[in-house]
Protein backbone atom coordinates (compact mmCIF):
# COMPACT_ATOMS: atom_id res chain seq x y z
CA UNK A 1 0.00 0.00 0.00
CA UNK A 2 1.34 3.44 -0.90
CA UNK A 3 1.22 6.09 1.78
CA UNK A 4 1.53 9.83 1.41
CA UNK A 5 4.29 11.81 3.12
CA UNK A 6 1.71 13.25 5.52
CA UNK A 7 0.51 9.79 6.51
CA UNK A 8 4.10 8.70 7.16
CA UNK A 9 4.58 11.74 9.39
CA UNK A 10 1.49 10.89 11.39
CA UNK A 11 2.70 7.39 12.15
CA UNK A 12 1.29 3.95 11.44
CA UNK A 13 -2.01 3.48 9.67
CA UNK A 14 -3.35 1.55 12.67
CA UNK A 15 -5.83 4.33 13.41
CA UNK A 16 -3.98 5.92 16.34
CA UNK A 17 -3.58 9.63 15.73
CA UNK A 18 -0.35 11.24 16.88
CA UNK A 19 -0.66 13.78 19.69
CA UNK A 20 -0.68 17.25 18.03
CA UNK A 21 1.89 18.47 20.56
CA UNK A 22 4.29 15.77 19.40
CA UNK A 23 3.63 16.70 15.77
CA UNK A 24 4.39 20.36 16.54
CA UNK A 25 7.56 19.44 18.45
CA UNK A 26 8.79 17.19 15.65
CA UNK A 27 8.15 19.92 13.06
CA UNK A 28 9.84 22.66 15.10
CA UNK A 29 12.89 20.50 15.81
CA UNK A 30 13.12 19.50 12.16
CA UNK A 31 13.05 23.15 11.03
CA UNK A 32 15.75 24.14 13.52
CA UNK A 33 17.93 21.16 12.57
CA UNK A 34 17.68 22.12 8.89
CA UNK A 35 18.51 25.78 9.58
CA UNK A 36 21.42 24.80 11.82
CA UNK A 37 22.79 22.44 9.17
CA UNK A 38 22.56 25.20 6.55
CA UNK A 39 24.08 27.86 8.80
CA UNK A 40 27.52 28.65 7.38
CA UNK A 41 29.11 29.96 10.55
CA UNK A 42 30.94 27.81 13.03
CA UNK A 43 30.55 28.29 16.76
CA UNK A 44 31.92 26.49 19.78
CA UNK A 45 28.77 24.66 20.88
CA UNK A 46 27.38 23.65 17.50
CA UNK A 47 27.92 19.95 18.26
CA UNK A 48 26.06 20.29 21.57
CA UNK A 49 23.10 21.86 19.76
CA UNK A 50 23.09 19.15 17.09
CA UNK A 51 23.26 16.35 19.67
CA UNK A 52 20.47 17.79 21.81
CA UNK A 53 18.24 18.39 18.80
CA UNK A 54 18.79 14.74 17.85
CA UNK A 55 17.87 13.74 21.41
CA UNK A 56 14.64 15.77 21.31
CA UNK A 57 13.78 14.29 17.92
CA UNK A 58 14.27 10.81 19.38
CA UNK A 59 12.07 11.66 22.38
CA UNK A 60 9.33 12.88 20.04
CA UNK A 61 9.66 9.78 17.86
CA UNK A 62 9.02 7.60 20.91
CA UNK A 63 5.68 9.26 21.66
CA UNK A 64 4.89 11.73 24.43
CA UNK A 65 8.24 12.94 25.80
CA UNK A 66 8.98 13.51 29.46
CA UNK A 67 8.88 17.25 30.22
CA UNK A 68 11.99 17.33 32.42
CA UNK A 69 14.10 15.82 29.64
CA UNK A 70 12.60 18.21 27.09
CA UNK A 71 13.31 21.25 29.25
CA UNK A 72 16.88 20.09 29.94
CA UNK A 73 17.52 19.67 26.22
CA UNK A 74 15.90 23.03 25.46
CA UNK A 75 18.21 24.77 27.94
CA UNK A 76 21.26 23.13 26.39
CA UNK A 77 20.12 24.01 22.86
CA UNK A 78 19.36 27.61 23.84
CA UNK A 79 22.73 27.91 25.57
CA UNK A 80 24.51 26.48 22.56
CA UNK A 81 22.84 28.58 19.83
CA UNK A 82 21.16 31.39 21.73
CA UNK A 83 23.62 33.98 20.48
CA UNK A 84 23.18 33.00 16.81
CA UNK A 85 20.50 35.49 15.79
CA UNK A 86 19.92 33.78 12.43
CA UNK A 87 18.46 30.81 14.32
CA UNK A 88 16.37 32.72 16.86
CA UNK A 89 12.97 32.28 15.13
CA UNK A 90 13.38 28.50 14.88
CA UNK A 91 14.66 28.30 18.47
CA UNK A 92 11.55 30.21 19.60
CA UNK A 93 9.36 27.66 17.74
CA UNK A 94 11.07 24.78 19.56
CA UNK A 95 10.56 26.55 22.89
CA UNK A 96 6.86 27.06 22.15
CA UNK A 97 6.52 23.40 21.17
CA UNK A 98 8.19 22.29 24.41
CA UNK A 99 5.87 24.60 26.37
CA UNK A 100 2.88 22.72 24.93
CA UNK A 101 3.83 19.79 27.15
CA UNK A 102 3.81 21.67 30.41
CA UNK A 103 3.37 25.38 29.93
CA UNK A 104 5.90 28.05 30.73
CA UNK A 105 8.12 27.60 33.76
CA UNK A 106 6.78 29.51 36.76
CA UNK A 107 8.35 32.89 37.28
CA UNK A 108 9.04 33.45 33.57
CA UNK A 109 7.16 35.79 31.32
CA UNK A 110 4.86 34.60 28.58
CA UNK A 111 7.49 35.96 26.16
Secondary structure, 3 states (H helix, E strand, C coil): CCCCHHHHHHCCCCCCCCCHHHHHHHHHHHHHHHHHHHCCCCCCCHHHHHHHHHHHHHHHHCCCCCHHHHHHHHHHHHHHHCCCHHHHHHHHHHHHHHHCCCCCCCCCCCC
